[in-house]
Structures are given as C-alpha cells and as structure tokens.
Amino acid sequence: MTHYVSVLRLPYPTLPAFSLFPKIIVDSFTITMVAYTIAMSMALIFAQKHNYEVDSNQELFAQVKIFTTLWMQAF
C-alpha cells in the first residue's frame, strides 16, 4: 500500500486539526443533514421510477462512509 501512495504522490491520511471543530460543527451538521435529505430524495425518486425499494439505513450508512473517507483526507 505504501508503494502506491509514493508512486501516485498522494498525501497520507491524517486527522484534521481538532482546534477547528468548535468553529465548524454547526455548519457541518447542517450540510450533512441537507446532503442526506437530497440523497434520500433522489434515491426514492429513482426507486419509484424503476420499481424498487430503498433502505434508508443503507443510505445513511453510505453517507457516513463518504464523510469518514473525506474526513480522513483519503480521496
């Protein structure tokens, strides 16, 4: 794994500065709720159009995984 990181010259995953959390926590929560609502709405629209069901827990889990990946700066 280290080999690929050095070849592609990607930054290693690191934790962000915890001193920033009090400044961004409210905005982060708001953006998270809006993003989840939009993703769930789009999933329900496509599910209705193509006759399948959407599991809201699975959608939430996917959003958490995306957030965790971005938070760790591991694009």
PQR file with spaces between the fields and no chain letter, atoms N, CA, C, O and H, PARSE charges and radii, in Angstrom:
ATOM       1  N    MET     1       0.824   -1.196    0.000 -0.4000 1.5000
ATOM       2  CA   MET     1       0.000    0.000    0.000 -0.0000 2.0000
ATOM       3  C    MET     1       0.866    1.257    0.000  0.5500 1.7000
ATOM       4  O    MET     1       0.548    2.238   -0.671 -0.5500 1.4000
ATOM       5  N    THR     2       1.945    1.221    0.745 -0.4000 1.5000
ATOM       6  CA   THR     2       2.839    2.371    0.780 -0.0000 2.0000
ATOM       7  C    THR     2       3.407    2.644   -0.602  0.5500 1.7000
ATOM       8  O    THR     2       3.616    3.797   -0.980 -0.5500 1.4000
ATOM       9  H    THR     2       2.203    0.423    1.290  0.4000 1.0000
ATOM      10  N    HIS     3       3.653    1.588   -1.348 -0.4000 1.5000
ATOM      11  CA   HIS     3       4.205    1.723   -2.697 -0.0000 2.0000
ATOM      12  C    HIS     3       3.286    2.565   -3.587  0.5500 1.7000
ATOM      13  O    HIS     3       3.753    3.448   -4.306 -0.5500 1.4000
ATOM      14  H    HIS     3       3.483    0.652   -1.041  0.4000 1.0000
ATOM      15  N    TYR     4       1.989    2.291   -3.537 -0.4000 1.5000
ATOM      16  CA   TYR     4       1.051    3.029   -4.372 -0.0000 2.0000
ATOM      17  C    TYR     4       0.968    4.492   -3.969  0.5500 1.7000
ATOM      18  O    TYR     4       0.860    5.367   -4.828 -0.5500 1.4000
ATOM      19  H    TYR     4       1.610    1.573   -2.953  0.4000 1.0000
ATOM      20  N    VAL     5       1.017    4.764   -2.688 -0.4000 1.5000
ATOM      21  CA   VAL     5       0.938    6.143   -2.228 -0.0000 2.0000
ATOM      22  C    VAL     5       2.150    6.929   -2.701  0.5500 1.7000
ATOM      23  O    VAL     5       2.015    8.067   -3.153 -0.5500 1.4000
ATOM      24  H    VAL     5       1.105    4.053   -1.990  0.4000 1.0000
ATOM      25  N    SER     6       3.322    6.339   -2.602 -0.4000 1.5000
ATOM      26  CA   SER     6       4.519    7.066   -3.017 -0.0000 2.0000
ATOM      27  C    SER     6       4.579    7.246   -4.531  0.5500 1.7000
ATOM      28  O    SER     6       5.075    8.268   -5.006 -0.5500 1.4000
ATOM      29  H    SER     6       3.432    5.416   -2.235  0.4000 1.0000
ATOM      30  N    VAL     7       4.089    6.285   -5.289 -0.4000 1.5000
ATOM      31  CA   VAL     7       4.110    6.399   -6.741 -0.0000 2.0000
ATOM      32  C    VAL     7       3.135    7.474   -7.214  0.5500 1.7000
ATOM      33  O    VAL     7       3.467    8.266   -8.096 -0.5500 1.4000
ATOM      34  H    VAL     7       3.686    5.456   -4.903  0.4000 1.0000
ATOM      35  N    LEU     8       1.941    7.508   -6.639 -0.4000 1.5000
ATOM      36  CA   LEU     8       0.933    8.481   -7.044 -0.0000 2.0000
ATOM      37  C    LEU     8       1.117    9.848   -6.381  0.5500 1.7000
ATOM      38  O    LEU     8       0.475   10.823   -6.771 -0.5500 1.4000
ATOM      39  H    LEU     8       1.670    6.865   -5.923  0.4000 1.0000
ATOM      40  N    ARG     9       1.978    9.912   -5.399 -0.4000 1.5000
ATOM      41  CA   ARG     9       2.242   11.139   -4.656 -0.0000 2.0000
ATOM      42  C    ARG     9       0.999   11.714   -3.992  0.5500 1.7000
ATOM      43  O    ARG     9       0.780   12.926   -3.995 -0.5500 1.4000
ATOM      44  H    ARG     9       2.500    9.120   -5.082  0.4000 1.0000
ATOM      45  N    LEU    10       0.192   10.827   -3.423 -0.4000 1.5000
ATOM      46  CA   LEU    10      -0.985   11.244   -2.679 -0.0000 2.0000
ATOM      47  C    LEU    10      -0.603   11.495   -1.229  0.5500 1.7000
ATOM      48  O    LEU    10       0.313   10.852   -0.716 -0.5500 1.4000
ATOM      49  H    LEU    10       0.370    9.843   -3.420  0.4000 1.0000
ATOM      50  N    PRO    11      -1.286   12.416   -0.557 -0.5600 1.5000
ATOM      51  CA   PRO    11      -0.972   12.631    0.857  0.2800 2.0000
ATOM      52  C    PRO    11      -1.440   11.445    1.698  0.5500 1.7000
ATOM      53  O    PRO    11      -2.451   10.816    1.387 -0.5500 1.4000
ATOM      54  N    TYR    12      -0.705   11.150    2.754 -0.4000 1.5000
ATOM      55  CA   TYR    12      -1.097   10.097    3.662 -0.0000 2.0000
ATOM      56  C    TYR    12      -2.313   10.544    4.459  0.5500 1.7000
ATOM      57  O    TYR    12      -2.432   11.729    4.771 -0.5500 1.4000
ATOM      58  H    TYR    12       0.116   11.662    3.006  0.4000 1.0000
ATOM      59  N    PRO    13      -3.220    9.633    4.799 -0.5600 1.5000
ATOM      60  CA   PRO    13      -4.390   10.009    5.596  0.2800 2.0000
ATOM      61  C    PRO    13      -3.972   10.542    6.965  0.5500 1.7000
ATOM      62  O    PRO    13      -3.170    9.928    7.669 -0.5500 1.4000
ATOM      63  N    THR    14      -4.522   11.676    7.319 -0.4000 1.5000
ATOM      64  CA   THR    14      -4.236   12.278    8.621 -0.0000 2.0000
ATOM      65  C    THR    14      -5.523   12.817    9.213  0.5500 1.7000
ATOM      66  O    THR    14      -6.486   13.079    8.492 -0.5500 1.4000
ATOM      67  H    THR    14      -5.173   12.175    6.747  0.4000 1.0000
ATOM      68  N    LEU    15      -5.539   12.979   10.509 -0.4000 1.5000
ATOM      69  CA   LEU    15      -6.671   13.581   11.191 -0.0000 2.0000
ATOM      70  C    LEU    15      -6.598   15.101   11.051  0.5500 1.7000
ATOM      71  O    LEU    15      -5.505   15.667   11.069 -0.5500 1.4000
ATOM      72  H    LEU    15      -4.757   12.766   11.095  0.4000 1.0000
ATOM      73  N    PRO    16      -7.727   15.759   10.913 -0.5600 1.5000
ATOM      74  CA   PRO    16      -7.701   17.220   10.832  0.2800 2.0000
ATOM      75  C    PRO    16      -7.381   17.840   12.184  0.5500 1.7000
ATOM      76  O    PRO    16      -7.401   17.150   13.204 -0.5500 1.4000
ATOM      77  N    ALA    17      -7.092   19.116   12.199 -0.4000 1.5000
ATOM      78  CA   ALA    17      -6.799   19.816   13.444 -0.0000 2.0000
ATOM      79  C    ALA    17      -8.072   19.893   14.286  0.5500 1.7000
ATOM      80  O    ALA    17      -9.076   20.452   13.845 -0.5500 1.4000
ATOM      81  H    ALA    17      -7.076   19.676   11.371  0.4000 1.0000
ATOM      82  N    PHE    18      -8.030   19.338   15.485 -0.4000 1.5000
ATOM      83  CA   PHE    18      -9.204   19.324   16.344 -0.0000 2.0000
ATOM      84  C    PHE    18      -9.573   20.708   16.858  0.5500 1.7000
ATOM      85  O    PHE    18     -10.686   20.907   17.343 -0.5500 1.4000
ATOM      86  H    PHE    18      -7.214   18.885   15.843  0.4000 1.0000
ATOM      87  N    SER    19      -8.675   21.650   16.761 -0.4000 1.5000
ATOM      88  CA   SER    19      -8.983   23.012   17.207 -0.0000 2.0000
ATOM      89  C    SER    19     -10.018   23.684   16.300  0.5500 1.7000
ATOM      90  O    SER    19     -10.623   24.683   16.691 -0.5500 1.4000
ATOM      91  H    SER    19      -7.770   21.489   16.367  0.4000 1.0000
ATOM      92  N    LEU    20     -10.227   23.145   15.094 -0.4000 1.5000
ATOM      93  CA   LEU    20     -11.209   23.707   14.164 -0.0000 2.0000
ATOM      94  C    LEU    20     -12.635   23.230   14.430  0.5500 1.7000
ATOM      95  O    LEU    20     -13.585   23.851   13.954 -0.5500 1.4000
ATOM      96  H    LEU    20      -9.736   22.334   14.777  0.4000 1.0000
ATOM      97  N    PHE    21     -12.801   22.156   15.168 -0.4000 1.5000
ATOM      98  CA   PHE    21     -14.126   21.577   15.356 -0.0000 2.0000
ATOM      99  C    PHE    21     -15.154   22.538   15.943  0.5500 1.7000
ATOM     100  O    PHE    21     -16.266   22.597   15.419 -0.5500 1.4000
ATOM     101  H    PHE    21     -12.029   21.651   15.555  0.4000 1.0000
ATOM     102  N    PRO    22     -14.856   23.286   16.987 -0.5600 1.5000
ATOM     103  CA   PRO    22     -15.888   24.202   17.515  0.2800 2.0000
ATOM     104  C    PRO    22     -16.343   25.240   16.493  0.5500 1.7000
ATOM     105  O    PRO    22     -17.480   25.708   16.555 -0.5500 1.4000
ATOM     106  N    LYS    23     -15.488   25.597   15.573 -0.4000 1.5000
ATOM     107  CA   LYS    23     -15.831   26.617   14.582 -0.0000 2.0000
ATOM     108  C    LYS    23     -16.712   26.074   13.458  0.5500 1.7000
ATOM     109  O    LYS    23     -17.461   26.835   12.846 -0.5500 1.4000
ATOM     110  H    LYS    23     -14.565   25.217   15.523  0.4000 1.0000
ATOM     111  N    ILE    24     -16.637   24.776   13.176 -0.4000 1.5000
ATOM     112  CA   ILE    24     -17.330   24.235   12.009 -0.0000 2.0000
ATOM     113  C    ILE    24     -18.402   23.200   12.327  0.5500 1.7000
ATOM     114  O    ILE    24     -19.050   22.700   11.408 -0.5500 1.4000
ATOM     115  H    ILE    24     -16.028   24.157   13.673  0.4000 1.0000
ATOM     116  N    ILE    25     -18.611   22.863   13.590 -0.4000 1.5000
ATOM     117  CA   ILE    25     -19.502   21.756   13.926 -0.0000 2.0000
ATOM     118  C    ILE    25     -20.953   22.019   13.516  0.5500 1.7000
ATOM     119  O    ILE    25     -21.611   21.122   12.989 -0.5500 1.4000
ATOM     120  H    ILE    25     -18.085   23.269   14.338  0.4000 1.0000
ATOM     121  N    VAL    26     -21.466   23.240   13.750 -0.4000 1.5000
ATOM     122  CA   VAL    26     -22.861   23.539   13.401 -0.0000 2.0000
ATOM     123  C    VAL    26     -23.042   23.523   11.889  0.5500 1.7000
ATOM     124  O    VAL    26     -23.999   22.933   11.386 -0.5500 1.4000
ATOM     125  H    VAL    26     -20.931   23.969   14.178  0.4000 1.0000
ATOM     126  N    ASP    27     -22.142   24.159   11.167 -0.4000 1.5000
ATOM     127  CA   ASP    27     -22.228   24.160    9.705 -0.0000 2.0000
ATOM     128  C    ASP    27     -22.095   22.748    9.142  0.5500 1.7000
ATOM     129  O    ASP    27     -22.791   22.389    8.192 -0.5500 1.4000
ATOM     130  H    ASP    27     -21.365   24.638   11.575  0.4000 1.0000
ATOM     131  N    SER    28     -21.217   21.958    9.717 -0.4000 1.5000
ATOM     132  CA   SER    28     -21.020   20.585    9.251 -0.0000 2.0000
ATOM     133  C    SER    28     -22.274   19.753    9.440  0.5500 1.7000
ATOM     134  O    SER    28     -22.656   18.980    8.561 -0.5500 1.4000
ATOM     135  H    SER    28     -20.652   22.249   10.489  0.4000 1.0000
ATOM     136  N    PHE    29     -22.912   19.913   10.587 -0.4000 1.5000
ATOM     137  CA   PHE    29     -24.136   19.161   10.847 -0.0000 2.0000
ATOM     138  C    PHE    29     -25.239   19.570    9.870  0.5500 1.7000
ATOM     139  O    PHE    29     -25.961   18.719    9.351 -0.5500 1.4000
ATOM     140  H    PHE    29     -22.602   20.540   11.301  0.4000 1.0000
ATOM     141  N    THR    30     -25.365   20.860    9.625 -0.4000 1.5000
ATOM     142  CA   THR    30     -26.385   21.355    8.703 -0.0000 2.0000
ATOM     143  C    THR    30     -26.148   20.827    7.293  0.5500 1.7000
ATOM     144  O    THR    30     -27.080   20.357    6.641 -0.5500 1.4000
ATOM     145  H    THR    30     -24.778   21.551   10.046  0.4000 1.0000
ATOM     146  N    ILE    31     -24.924   20.899    6.828 -0.4000 1.5000
ATOM     147  CA   ILE    31     -24.590   20.400    5.487 -0.0000 2.0000
ATOM     148  C    ILE    31     -24.835   18.897    5.400  0.5500 1.7000
ATOM     149  O    ILE    31     -25.310   18.404    4.378 -0.5500 1.4000
ATOM     150  H    ILE    31     -24.167   21.281    7.358  0.4000 1.0000
ATOM     151  N    THR    32     -24.517   18.175    6.461 -0.4000 1.5000
ATOM     152  CA   THR    32     -24.735   16.732    6.487 -0.0000 2.0000
ATOM     153  C    THR    32     -26.212   16.398    6.356  0.5500 1.7000
ATOM     154  O    THR    32     -26.578   15.501    5.597 -0.5500 1.4000
ATOM     155  H    THR    32     -24.131   18.576    7.291  0.4000 1.0000
ATOM     156  N    MET    33     -27.058   17.102    7.079 -0.4000 1.5000
ATOM     157  CA   MET    33     -28.488   16.828    7.030 -0.0000 2.0000
ATOM     158  C    MET    33     -29.069   17.161    5.654  0.5500 1.7000
ATOM     159  O    MET    33     -29.908   16.422    5.140 -0.5500 1.4000
ATOM     160  H    MET    33     -26.761   17.831    7.696  0.4000 1.0000
ATOM     161  N    VAL    34     -28.631   18.255    5.066 -0.4000 1.5000
ATOM     162  CA   VAL    34     -29.102   18.620    3.726 -0.0000 2.0000
ATOM     163  C    VAL    34     -28.643   17.588    2.699  0.5500 1.7000
ATOM     164  O    VAL    34     -29.423   17.180    1.840 -0.5500 1.4000
ATOM     165  H    VAL    34     -27.949   18.855    5.483  0.4000 1.0000
ATOM     166  N    ALA    35     -27.387   17.166    2.782 -0.4000 1.5000
ATOM     167  CA   ALA    35     -26.856   16.179    1.836 -0.0000 2.0000
ATOM     168  C    ALA    35     -27.603   14.852    1.959  0.5500 1.7000
ATOM     169  O    ALA    35     -27.925   14.228    0.948 -0.5500 1.4000
ATOM     170  H    ALA    35     -26.752   17.497    3.480  0.4000 1.0000
ATOM     171  N    TYR    36     -27.882   14.416    3.189 -0.4000 1.5000
ATOM     172  CA   TYR    36     -28.612   13.166    3.389 -0.0000 2.0000
ATOM     173  C    TYR    36     -30.034   13.277    2.839  0.5500 1.7000
ATOM     174  O    TYR    36     -30.531   12.347    2.205 -0.5500 1.4000
ATOM     175  H    TYR    36     -27.621   14.922    4.011  0.4000 1.0000
ATOM     176  N    THR    37     -30.683   14.411    3.082 -0.4000 1.5000
ATOM     177  CA   THR    37     -32.048   14.605    2.599 -0.0000 2.0000
ATOM     178  C    THR    37     -32.100   14.582    1.073  0.5500 1.7000
ATOM     179  O    THR    37     -32.992   13.966    0.490 -0.5500 1.4000
ATOM     180  H    THR    37     -30.278   15.167    3.597  0.4000 1.0000
ATOM     181  N    ILE    38     -31.159   15.244    0.436 -0.4000 1.5000
ATOM     182  CA   ILE    38     -31.117   15.252   -1.029 -0.0000 2.0000
ATOM     183  C    ILE    38     -30.836   13.848   -1.570  0.5500 1.7000
ATOM     184  O    ILE    38     -31.492   13.403   -2.512 -0.5500 1.4000
ATOM     185  H    ILE    38     -30.435   15.744    0.910  0.4000 1.0000
ATOM     186  N    ALA    39     -29.872   13.155   -0.983 -0.4000 1.5000
ATOM     187  CA   ALA    39     -29.541   11.801   -1.445 -0.0000 2.0000
ATOM     188  C    ALA    39     -30.727   10.859   -1.268  0.5500 1.7000
ATOM     189  O    ALA    39     -31.016   10.051   -2.151 -0.5500 1.4000
ATOM     190  H    ALA    39     -29.339   13.516   -0.218  0.4000 1.0000
ATOM     191  N    MET    40     -31.404   10.957   -0.146 -0.4000 1.5000
ATOM     192  CA   MET    40     -32.555   10.092    0.107 -0.0000 2.0000
ATOM     193  C    MET    40     -33.702   10.425   -0.840  0.5500 1.7000
ATOM     194  O    MET    40     -34.381    9.525   -1.332 -0.5500 1.4000
ATOM     195  H    MET    40     -31.169   11.613    0.571  0.4000 1.0000
ATOM     196  N    SER    41     -33.920   11.699   -1.094 -0.4000 1.5000
ATOM     197  CA   SER    41     -34.980   12.109   -2.023 -0.0000 2.0000
ATOM     198  C    SER    41     -34.711   11.589   -3.430  0.5500 1.7000
ATOM     199  O    SER    41     -35.609   11.063   -4.088 -0.5500 1.4000
ATOM     200  H    SER    41     -33.368   12.431   -0.694  0.4000 1.0000
ATOM     201  N    MET    42     -33.475   11.739   -3.884 -0.4000 1.5000
ATOM     202  CA   MET    42     -33.119   11.250   -5.220 -0.0000 2.0000
ATOM     203  C    MET    42     -33.256    9.728   -5.298  0.5500 1.7000
ATOM     204  O    MET    42     -33.741    9.195   -6.297 -0.5500 1.4000
ATOM     205  H    MET    42     -32.746   12.167   -3.349  0.4000 1.0000
ATOM     206  N    ALA    43     -32.833    9.040   -4.254 -0.4000 1.5000
ATOM     207  CA   ALA    43     -32.948    7.578   -4.242 -0.0000 2.0000
ATOM     208  C    ALA    43     -34.405    7.151   -4.305  0.5500 1.7000
ATOM     209  O    ALA    43     -34.738    6.197   -5.008 -0.5500 1.4000
ATOM     210  H    ALA    43     -32.440    9.473   -3.443  0.4000 1.0000
ATOM     211  N    LEU    44     -35.275    7.839   -3.583 -0.4000 1.5000
ATOM     212  CA   LEU    44     -36.702    7.497   -3.605 -0.0000 2.0000
ATOM     213  C    LEU    44     -37.336    7.791   -4.962  0.5500 1.7000
ATOM     214  O    LEU    44     -38.200    7.044   -5.422 -0.5500 1.4000
ATOM     215  H    LEU    44     -35.004    8.614   -3.011  0.4000 1.0000
ATOM     216  N    ILE    45     -36.911    8.872   -5.596 -0.4000 1.5000
ATOM     217  CA   ILE    45     -37.433    9.190   -6.936 -0.0000 2.0000
ATOM     218  C    ILE    45     -37.052    8.101   -7.933  0.5500 1.7000
ATOM     219  O    ILE    45     -37.900    7.634   -8.694 -0.5500 1.4000
ATOM     220  H    ILE    45     -36.209    9.479   -5.222  0.4000 1.0000
ATOM     221  N    PHE    46     -35.787    7.695   -7.934 -0.4000 1.5000
ATOM     222  CA   PHE    46     -35.345    6.645   -8.852 -0.0000 2.0000
ATOM     223  C    PHE    46     -35.971    5.298   -8.498  0.5500 1.7000
ATOM     224  O    PHE    46     -36.285    4.504   -9.385 -0.5500 1.4000
ATOM     225  H    PHE    46     -35.099    8.074   -7.316  0.4000 1.0000
ATOM     226  N    ALA    47     -36.152    5.042   -7.207 -0.4000 1.5000
ATOM     227  CA   ALA    47     -36.776    3.785   -6.789 -0.0000 2.0000
ATOM     228  C    ALA    47     -38.215    3.710   -7.277  0.5500 1.7000
ATOM     229  O    ALA    47     -38.664    2.661   -7.739 -0.5500 1.4000
ATOM     230  H    ALA    47     -35.897    5.687   -6.487  0.4000 1.0000
ATOM     231  N    GLN    48     -38.929    4.804   -7.175 -0.4000 1.5000
ATOM     232  CA   GLN    48     -40.308    4.817   -7.647 -0.0000 2.0000
ATOM     233  C    GLN    48     -40.368    4.666   -9.169  0.5500 1.7000
ATOM     234  O    GLN    48     -41.240    3.977   -9.700 -0.5500 1.4000
ATOM     235  H    GLN    48     -38.565    5.656   -6.799  0.4000 1.0000
ATOM     236  N    LYS    49     -39.452    5.303   -9.847 -0.4000 1.5000
ATOM     237  CA   LYS    49     -39.437    5.241  -11.312 -0.0000 2.0000
ATOM     238  C    LYS    49     -39.109    3.839  -11.827  0.5500 1.7000
ATOM     239  O    LYS    49     -39.667    3.397  -12.832 -0.5500 1.4000
ATOM     240  H    LYS    49     -38.744    5.862   -9.417  0.4000 1.0000
ATOM     241  N    HIS    50     -38.200    3.138  -11.132 -0.4000 1.5000
ATOM     242  CA   HIS    50     -37.734    1.835  -11.604 -0.0000 2.0000
ATOM     243  C    HIS    50     -38.260    0.663  -10.766  0.5500 1.7000
ATOM     244  O    HIS    50     -37.774   -0.462  -10.888 -0.5500 1.4000
ATOM     245  H    HIS    50     -37.747    3.497  -10.316  0.4000 1.0000
ATOM     246  N    ASN    51     -39.248    0.932   -9.921 -0.4000 1.5000
ATOM     247  CA   ASN    51     -39.935   -0.110   -9.142 -0.0000 2.0000
ATOM     248  C    ASN    51     -39.015   -0.937   -8.242  0.5500 1.7000
ATOM     249  O    ASN    51     -38.987   -2.163   -8.344 -0.5500 1.4000
ATOM     250  H    ASN    51     -39.643    1.846   -9.822  0.4000 1.0000
ATOM     251  N    TYR    52     -38.279   -0.286   -7.383 -0.4000 1.5000
ATOM     252  CA   TYR    52     -37.529   -0.994   -6.356 -0.0000 2.0000
ATOM     253  C    TYR    52     -37.589   -0.207   -5.052  0.5500 1.7000
ATOM     254  O    TYR    52     -38.011    0.949   -5.029 -0.5500 1.4000
ATOM     255  H    TYR    52     -38.301    0.710   -7.301  0.4000 1.0000
ATOM     256  N    GLU    53     -37.159   -0.851   -3.964 -0.4000 1.5000
ATOM     257  CA   GLU    53     -37.234   -0.228   -2.645 -0.0000 2.0000
ATOM     258  C    GLU    53     -35.878    0.311   -2.231  0.5500 1.7000
ATOM     259  O    GLU    53     -34.834   -0.180   -2.658 -0.5500 1.4000
ATOM     260  H    GLU    53     -36.815   -1.790   -3.982  0.4000 1.0000
ATOM     261  N    VAL    54     -35.919    1.336   -1.389 -0.4000 1.5000
ATOM     262  CA   VAL    54     -34.702    1.954   -0.867 -0.0000 2.0000
ATOM     263  C    VAL    54     -34.690    1.790    0.641  0.5500 1.7000
ATOM     264  O    VAL    54     -35.683    2.065    1.316 -0.5500 1.4000
ATOM     265  H    VAL    54     -36.768    1.736   -1.042  0.4000 1.0000
ATOM     266  N    ASP    55     -33.560    1.340    1.162 -0.4000 1.5000
ATOM     267  CA   ASP    55     -33.385    1.196    2.602 -0.0000 2.0000
ATOM     268  C    ASP    55     -32.724    2.463    3.130  0.5500 1.7000
ATOM     269  O    ASP    55     -31.577    2.755    2.790 -0.5500 1.4000
ATOM     270  H    ASP    55     -32.754    1.117    0.614  0.4000 1.0000
ATOM     271  N    SER    56     -33.443    3.216    3.959 -0.4000 1.5000
ATOM     272  CA   SER    56     -32.901    4.478    4.455 -0.0000 2.0000
ATOM     273  C    SER    56     -31.670    4.264    5.339  0.5500 1.7000
ATOM     274  O    SER    56     -30.780    5.115    5.374 -0.5500 1.4000
ATOM     275  H    SER    56     -34.375    2.978    4.234  0.4000 1.0000
ATOM     276  N    ASN    57     -31.611    3.147    6.047 -0.4000 1.5000
ATOM     277  CA   ASN    57     -30.433    2.861    6.870 -0.0000 2.0000
ATOM     278  C    ASN    57     -29.196    2.633    6.005  0.5500 1.7000
ATOM     279  O    ASN    57     -28.094    3.054    6.359 -0.5500 1.4000
ATOM     280  H    ASN    57     -32.334    2.456    6.019  0.4000 1.0000
ATOM     281  N    GLN    58     -29.387    1.968    4.877 -0.4000 1.5000
ATOM     282  CA   GLN    58     -28.266    1.737    3.970 -0.0000 2.0000
ATOM     283  C    GLN    58     -27.779    3.057    3.373  0.5500 1.7000
ATOM     284  O    GLN    58     -26.575    3.262    3.216 -0.5500 1.4000
ATOM     285  H    GLN    58     -30.281    1.627    4.590  0.4000 1.0000
ATOM     286  N    GLU    59     -28.704    3.943    3.043 -0.4000 1.5000
ATOM     287  CA   GLU    59     -28.326    5.258    2.532 -0.0000 2.0000
ATOM     288  C    GLU    59     -27.552    6.054    3.580  0.5500 1.7000
ATOM     289  O    GLU    59     -26.557    6.706    3.263 -0.5500 1.4000
ATOM     290  H    GLU    59     -29.682    3.777    3.170  0.4000 1.0000
ATOM     291  N    LEU    60     -28.013    5.996    4.823 -0.4000 1.5000
ATOM     292  CA   LEU    60     -27.315    6.695    5.904 -0.0000 2.0000
ATOM     293  C    LEU    60     -25.920    6.117    6.101  0.5500 1.7000
ATOM     294  O    LEU    60     -24.962    6.864    6.300 -0.5500 1.4000
ATOM     295  H    LEU    60     -28.821    5.467    5.080  0.4000 1.0000
ATOM     296  N    PHE    61     -25.799    4.795    6.047 -0.4000 1.5000
ATOM     297  CA   PHE    61     -24.502    4.152    6.188 -0.0000 2.0000
ATOM     298  C    PHE    61     -23.550    4.595    5.077  0.5500 1.7000
ATOM     299  O    PHE    61     -22.370    4.837    5.330 -0.5500 1.4000
ATOM     300  H    PHE    61     -26.577    4.188    5.885  0.4000 1.0000
ATOM     301  N    ALA    62     -24.059    4.700    3.850 -0.4000 1.5000
ATOM     302  CA   ALA    62     -23.230    5.145    2.731 -0.0000 2.0000
ATOM     303  C    ALA    62     -22.771    6.584    2.931  0.5500 1.7000
ATOM     304  O    ALA    62     -21.619    6.910    2.646 -0.5500 1.4000
ATOM     305  H    ALA    62     -25.017    4.503    3.644  0.4000 1.0000
ATOM     306  N    GLN    63     -23.647    7.435    3.411 -0.4000 1.5000
ATOM     307  CA   GLN    63     -23.278    8.831    3.670 -0.0000 2.0000
ATOM     308  C    GLN    63     -22.199    8.913    4.752  0.5500 1.7000
ATOM     309  O    GLN    63     -21.268    9.711    4.645 -0.5500 1.4000
ATOM     310  H    GLN    63     -24.583    7.171    3.642  0.4000 1.0000
ATOM     311  N    VAL    64     -22.327    8.098    5.779 -0.4000 1.5000
ATOM     312  CA   VAL    64     -21.322    8.086    6.855 -0.0000 2.0000
ATOM     313  C    VAL    64     -19.977    7.623    6.314  0.5500 1.7000
ATOM     314  O    VAL    64     -18.940    8.178    6.678 -0.5500 1.4000
ATOM     315  H    VAL    64     -23.083    7.450    5.866  0.4000 1.0000
ATOM     316  N    LYS    65     -19.982    6.616    5.451 -0.4000 1.5000
ATOM     317  CA   LYS    65     -18.724    6.136    4.873 -0.0000 2.0000
ATOM     318  C    LYS    65     -18.073    7.211    4.003  0.5500 1.7000
ATOM     319  O    LYS    65     -16.854    7.381    4.037 -0.5500 1.4000
ATOM     320  H    LYS    65     -20.825    6.165    5.155  0.4000 1.0000
ATOM     321  N    ILE    66     -18.870    7.930    3.231 -0.4000 1.5000
ATOM     322  CA   ILE    66     -18.336    9.011    2.397 -0.0000 2.0000
ATOM     323  C    ILE    66     -17.747   10.099    3.281  0.5500 1.7000
ATOM     324  O    ILE    66     -16.651   10.594    3.017 -0.5500 1.4000
ATOM     325  H    ILE    66     -19.860    7.792    3.204  0.4000 1.0000
ATOM     326  N    PHE    67     -18.473   10.473    4.331 -0.4000 1.5000
ATOM     327  CA   PHE    67     -17.996   11.509    5.244 -0.0000 2.0000
ATOM     328  C    PHE    67     -16.694   11.081    5.908  0.5500 1.7000
ATOM     329  O    PHE    67     -15.759   11.874    6.021 -0.5500 1.4000
ATOM     330  H    PHE    67     -19.364   10.072    4.545  0.4000 1.0000
ATOM     331  N    THR    68     -16.633    9.832    6.344 -0.4000 1.5000
ATOM     332  CA   THR    68     -15.428    9.336    7.011 -0.0000 2.0000
ATOM     333  C    THR    68     -14.236    9.358    6.071  0.5500 1.7000
ATOM     334  O    THR    68     -13.132    9.725    6.474 -0.5500 1.4000
ATOM     335  H    THR    68     -17.392    9.188    6.253  0.4000 1.0000
ATOM     336  N    THR    69     -14.447    8.972    4.835 -0.4000 1.5000
ATOM     337  CA   THR    69     -13.368    8.984    3.851 -0.0000 2.0000
ATOM     338  C    THR    69     -12.864   10.410    3.616  0.5500 1.7000
ATOM     339  O    THR    69     -11.657   10.649    3.587 -0.5500 1.4000
ATOM     340  H    THR    69     -15.343    8.675    4.507  0.4000 1.0000
ATOM     341  N    LEU    70     -13.784   11.343    3.449 -0.4000 1.5000
ATOM     342  CA   LEU    70     -13.375   12.738    3.229 -0.0000 2.0000
ATOM     343  C    LEU    70     -12.724   13.329    4.473  0.5500 1.7000
ATOM     344  O    LEU    70     -11.776   14.108    4.375 -0.5500 1.4000
ATOM     345  H    LEU    70     -14.765   11.148    3.472  0.4000 1.0000
ATOM     346  N    TRP    71     -13.235   12.957    5.637 -0.4000 1.5000
ATOM     347  CA   TRP    71     -12.702   13.492    6.885 -0.0000 2.0000
ATOM     348  C    TRP    71     -11.259   13.034    7.095  0.5500 1.7000
ATOM     349  O    TRP    71     -10.447   13.771    7.655 -0.5500 1.4000
ATOM     350  H    TRP    71     -14.006   12.325    5.717  0.4000 1.0000
ATOM     351  N    MET    72     -10.947   11.838    6.653 -0.4000 1.5000
ATOM     352  CA   MET    72      -9.588   11.311    6.794 -0.0000 2.0000
ATOM     353  C    MET    72      -8.694   11.756    5.635  0.5500 1.7000
ATOM     354  O    MET    72      -7.531   11.356    5.579 -0.5500 1.4000
ATOM     355  H    MET    72     -11.607   11.240    6.199  0.4000 1.0000
ATOM     356  N    GLN    73      -9.197   12.553    4.733 -0.4000 1.5000
ATOM     357  CA   GLN    73      -8.449   13.076    3.589 -0.0000 2.0000
ATOM     358  C    GLN    73      -7.905   11.950    2.726  0.5500 1.7000
ATOM     359  O    GLN    73      -6.802   12.052    2.189 -0.5500 1.4000
ATOM     360  H    GLN    73     -10.141   12.877    4.779  0.4000 1.0000
ATOM     361  N    ALA    74      -8.676   10.876    2.590 -0.4000 1.5000
ATOM     362  CA   ALA    74      -8.253    9.749    1.768 -0.0000 2.0000
ATOM     363  C    ALA    74      -9.124    9.692    0.531  0.5500 1.7000
ATOM     364  O    ALA    74     -10.010    8.844    0.434 -0.5500 1.4000
ATOM     365  H    ALA    74      -9.572   10.793    3.026  0.4000 1.0000
ATOM     366  N    PHE    75      -8.887   10.572   -0.401 -0.4000 1.5000
ATOM     367  CA   PHE    75      -9.696   10.614   -1.607 -0.0000 2.0000
ATOM     368  C    PHE    75      -9.333    9.423   -2.422  0.5500 1.7000
ATOM     369  O    PHE    75      -9.884    9.225   -3.505 -0.5500 1.4000
ATOM     370  H    PHE    75      -8.167   11.262   -0.322  0.4000 1.0000
